[in-house]
Amino acid sequence: MNWLFGWSVHAAWEYIASTATLANLIGAAAVAVAILLPKPLDFITDLRKWAIVVAVIAFGYSSVLFKGYSDGLAVKQSEWDAALVKAADSGEKDRAEAERIVGPVTNDRSVFASDPDNRNRIGRKQVCP
């Protein structure tokens, strides 16, 4: 469970530092306007109400985008894990097939005595015991 939390924090940081930065900055600016707006300007323009609306929209957009980003990472990770399992199973079957085709490997080195490409000795052929 600890790895899942660490992965989620890392995904959140990567997301905040890249994709949703503009939306988060707009939302923060709108919150600042809504909080710091002087009282006389609020009655004239309804600016505080619109700043709150913009902040809700910006942070909502950012949240929905993060949810999609996080779910996309999870889907890709599960696809990767499934491919690794499939490759491991396929590798075991291929290894068993190769061992069946090749047969047992001998320790008798004399089978290489008649090899024309014997490169163990330069200029002359090595006689294997």
Sine and cosine of phi, psi and omega as CSV:
sin_phi,cos_phi,sin_psi,cos_psi,sin_omega,cos_omega
0.00,0.00,-0.52,0.85,-0.02,-1.00
-0.90,0.44,-0.63,0.78,0.01,-1.00
-0.91,0.41,-0.56,0.83,0.00,-1.00
-0.91,0.41,-0.68,0.73,0.03,-1.00
-0.90,0.43,-0.69,0.72,0.02,-1.00
-0.89,0.46,-0.64,0.76,0.02,-1.00
-0.91,0.41,-0.63,0.77,-0.01,-1.00
-0.92,0.40,-0.64,0.77,0.03,-1.00
-0.91,0.42,-0.67,0.74,0.02,-1.00
-0.90,0.45,-0.69,0.72,0.02,-1.00
-0.89,0.46,-0.64,0.77,0.02,-1.00
-0.90,0.45,-0.69,0.72,-0.01,-1.00
-0.90,0.44,-0.72,0.69,0.01,-1.00
-0.87,0.49,-0.62,0.78,-0.01,-1.00
-0.93,0.37,-0.73,0.68,-0.03,-1.00
-0.90,0.43,-0.61,0.79,-0.05,-1.00
-0.97,0.23,-0.17,0.98,-0.07,-1.00
-0.82,-0.57,-0.97,0.24,-0.24,-0.97
-0.94,0.33,-0.73,0.69,-0.17,-0.99
-0.99,-0.13,0.25,0.97,-0.05,-1.00
-0.86,0.51,-0.71,0.70,-0.02,-1.00
-0.89,0.45,-0.71,0.71,0.01,-1.00
-0.90,0.44,-0.66,0.76,0.02,-1.00
-0.91,0.41,-0.63,0.78,0.03,-1.00
-0.91,0.41,-0.66,0.75,0.04,-1.00
-0.89,0.45,-0.70,0.72,0.03,-1.00
-0.88,0.47,-0.67,0.74,0.01,-1.00
-0.91,0.42,-0.65,0.76,0.03,-1.00
-0.90,0.43,-0.64,0.77,0.01,-1.00
-0.91,0.41,-0.63,0.78,0.06,-1.00
-0.90,0.43,-0.66,0.75,0.02,-1.00
-0.89,0.46,-0.66,0.75,0.04,-1.00
-0.90,0.43,-0.69,0.73,-0.03,-1.00
-0.91,0.43,-0.57,0.82,-0.03,-1.00
-0.99,0.14,-0.68,0.73,-0.15,-0.99
-1.00,-0.04,0.00,1.00,-0.03,-1.00
-0.92,0.39,0.79,-0.62,0.04,-1.00
-0.90,0.44,0.53,-0.85,-0.06,-1.00
-0.85,0.52,-0.65,0.76,-0.01,-1.00
-0.89,0.45,-0.57,0.82,0.00,-1.00
-0.96,0.30,-0.41,0.91,-0.01,-1.00
-0.92,0.40,-0.63,0.77,-0.02,-1.00
-0.96,0.29,-0.48,0.88,-0.07,-1.00
-0.97,0.23,-0.73,0.69,-0.20,-0.98
-0.90,-0.43,-0.11,0.99,-0.12,-0.99
0.85,0.53,0.49,0.87,-0.07,-1.00
-0.91,0.41,-0.59,0.81,0.00,-1.00
-0.89,0.46,-0.68,0.73,0.00,-1.00
-0.89,0.46,-0.70,0.71,0.00,-1.00
-0.94,0.35,-0.52,0.85,0.07,-1.00
-0.91,0.40,-0.64,0.77,0.04,-1.00
-0.91,0.41,-0.65,0.76,0.03,-1.00
-0.89,0.46,-0.71,0.71,0.01,-1.00
-0.90,0.44,-0.65,0.76,0.02,-1.00
-0.89,0.45,-0.70,0.72,0.01,-1.00
-0.89,0.46,-0.68,0.73,0.01,-1.00
-0.91,0.42,-0.71,0.71,-0.04,-1.00
-0.90,0.43,-0.73,0.68,0.00,-1.00
-0.95,0.32,-0.53,0.85,0.09,-1.00
-0.91,0.42,-0.71,0.70,0.07,-1.00
-0.85,0.53,-0.72,0.69,0.00,-1.00
-0.88,0.48,-0.66,0.75,-0.01,-1.00
-0.92,0.40,-0.70,0.71,0.00,-1.00
-0.91,0.42,-0.65,0.76,0.02,-1.00
-0.90,0.44,-0.65,0.76,0.03,-1.00
-0.91,0.42,-0.65,0.76,0.02,-1.00
-0.86,0.50,-0.70,0.71,0.04,-1.00
-0.90,0.43,-0.65,0.76,0.02,-1.00
-0.89,0.45,-0.72,0.69,-0.01,-1.00
-0.90,0.43,-0.68,0.73,0.03,-1.00
-0.91,0.41,-0.60,0.80,0.05,-1.00
-0.90,0.44,-0.65,0.76,0.06,-1.00
-0.89,0.46,-0.66,0.75,0.00,-1.00
-0.91,0.42,-0.64,0.76,0.01,-1.00
-0.91,0.42,-0.70,0.71,0.01,-1.00
-0.90,0.44,-0.62,0.78,0.03,-1.00
-0.91,0.41,-0.66,0.75,0.02,-1.00
-0.92,0.40,-0.60,0.80,0.07,-1.00
-0.90,0.43,-0.65,0.76,0.01,-1.00
-0.90,0.43,-0.71,0.71,0.01,-1.00
-0.89,0.46,-0.66,0.75,0.03,-1.00
-0.90,0.43,-0.62,0.78,0.03,-1.00
-0.92,0.40,-0.61,0.79,0.04,-1.00
-0.91,0.42,-0.66,0.75,0.04,-1.00
-0.90,0.43,-0.68,0.73,0.01,-1.00
-0.90,0.44,-0.65,0.76,0.02,-1.00
-0.92,0.40,-0.61,0.79,0.03,-1.00
-0.91,0.42,-0.69,0.72,0.02,-1.00
-0.90,0.43,-0.70,0.72,0.01,-1.00
-0.90,0.44,-0.63,0.77,0.01,-1.00
-0.90,0.44,-0.64,0.76,0.04,-1.00
-0.91,0.42,-0.67,0.74,0.03,-1.00
-0.91,0.41,-0.67,0.74,0.00,-1.00
-0.91,0.42,-0.62,0.78,0.02,-1.00
-0.91,0.41,-0.69,0.72,0.02,-1.00
-0.89,0.46,-0.65,0.76,0.04,-1.00
-0.90,0.44,-0.68,0.73,0.01,-1.00
-0.91,0.41,-0.65,0.76,0.03,-1.00
-0.92,0.39,-0.56,0.83,0.04,-1.00
-0.93,0.36,-0.64,0.77,-0.03,-1.00
-0.95,0.31,-0.72,0.69,-0.08,-1.00
-0.96,0.29,-0.63,0.78,-0.03,-1.00
1.00,0.04,-0.10,-0.99,-0.05,-1.00
-0.94,0.34,0.56,-0.83,0.02,-1.00
-1.00,-0.05,0.73,-0.69,-0.04,-1.00
-1.00,-0.07,0.44,-0.90,0.10,-1.00
-1.00,-0.10,0.01,1.00,-0.01,-1.00
-0.97,0.24,0.93,-0.36,-0.06,-1.00
-0.99,0.15,-0.14,0.99,-0.03,-1.00
-0.93,0.35,-0.24,0.97,0.02,-1.00
-0.93,0.38,-0.28,0.96,0.00,-1.00
-1.00,-0.10,0.05,1.00,-0.07,-1.00
-0.90,0.43,-0.56,0.83,-0.04,-1.00
-1.00,-0.09,0.26,0.97,-0.01,-1.00
-0.96,0.30,0.87,-0.48,-0.02,-1.00
-0.94,0.35,-0.33,0.94,-0.02,-1.00
-0.97,-0.24,0.52,0.85,-0.02,-1.00
-0.94,0.35,0.93,-0.37,-0.09,-1.00
-0.96,-0.26,0.26,0.97,-0.01,-1.00
-0.93,0.36,-0.55,0.84,0.02,-1.00
-0.85,-0.52,0.69,-0.73,-0.01,-1.00
-1.00,0.06,0.80,-0.61,0.08,-1.00
1.00,0.00,-0.39,0.92,0.02,-1.00
-0.59,-0.80,0.38,-0.93,-0.02,-1.00
-1.00,0.09,0.62,-0.79,0.01,-1.00
-1.00,0.03,0.69,-0.73,0.05,-1.00
-1.00,-0.07,0.88,-0.48,-0.01,-1.00
-0.99,0.16,0.63,-0.78,0.00,-1.00
-0.94,0.35,0.00,0.00,0.00,0.00
